[in-house]
């Protein structure tokens, strides 16, 4: 079983130690390192022989906060998936997820079982929504409130719409390839084109775009 390499960034030592111990006891997860702030994280990333797959990141920290760390990671380490885990959790997570490119936004009070599920889902599919976040999306769309305005000046092809629909349903490139009888590499090529055409920066943005443009319904989104 392939292990998910993680890193934890939080200035609360107790939280960090408890998380590190719990995650290291999981069969498929290993904590590569921990850091108390953004500067320490960047230093350890430069020294690390292997980059983490997923970073668990607190938003409110001294020296360099989570927002600034996210900006740097997305620029310099785009392969790392960022999960914000904050005690300042709010349901208005969506704008932050889309604009910053984080893969998940979860409260520090999340259950241990759900945390593991979130890490696994982010690692596999690139995005994770809590049930209440899915409900919030549904309510906002139902009330016709404006979520995020995404450009639609370049139409997607039918194949790109097919792939976008399957991405929104949390299918991996391999699974999409098997469904459409194409290679995972071809799927990734289409996905890159979809990013360019829609002007989105991450999977969360693609999901919202797909909902707004009626490529997928909220009822089809998998609840975790």
PyMOL commands that set and color helices and strands:
alter all, ss='L'
color gray80, all
select helices_A, chain A and resi 13-24+38-47+66-76+94-100+112-125+131-142+158-168+173-180+184-198+203-212+218-220
alter helices_A, ss='H'
color red, helices_A
select strands_A, chain A and resi 4-9+29-35+54-57+81-86+104-107
alter strands_A, ss='S'
color yellow, strands_A
deselect
rebuild
show_as cartoon
